[in-house]
Amino acid sequence: MNVTIQEWLKRAEGDFRAASREVEAQDEYSYPVICVLCQQCIEKTLKAFLILHRVEFPKIHDLEKLGQMVQQIDPQLQLVDKGLDWLTVASGTSRYPEGDISCEDAMKAYGICETVRWLLLPAFSVPSEKSIE
């Protein structure tokens, strides 16, 4: 695996670890952070997958669009219905004080993140339970 892909995955894994710590803290100030970190983790993992397959992608943060690009490469992944669009919106909403992110929203974001990681990490021959070295 090339260095660029490894770097994207390291950063994604860092986001996932930080989200996991925030899930453990579970206070109202953590909920927006969990949404942002989960969105970032998935965005970086999707982009690493595209790089792995030598597919150029626009500089966007829209998980649904990135997921569609990934699914064109591997239709069996079935990413489109995994909540990517919802996570993109929730992450954007969570960045502003008027964005109302609940515990349920944060746990949904975390669940989407876990599911998508579980689907994508085997493409890199990396077990999802372990960190990216």
Secondary structure, DSSP 8 states (H G I E B T S, - for coil): --HHHHHHHHHHHHHHHHHHHHHHH--TTHHHHHHHHHHHHHHHHHHHHHHHTT----S---HHHHHHHHHHH-GGG--TTSSHHHHHHHHHHHTSTT----HHHHHHHHHHHHHHHHHHGGGGT--TTS---
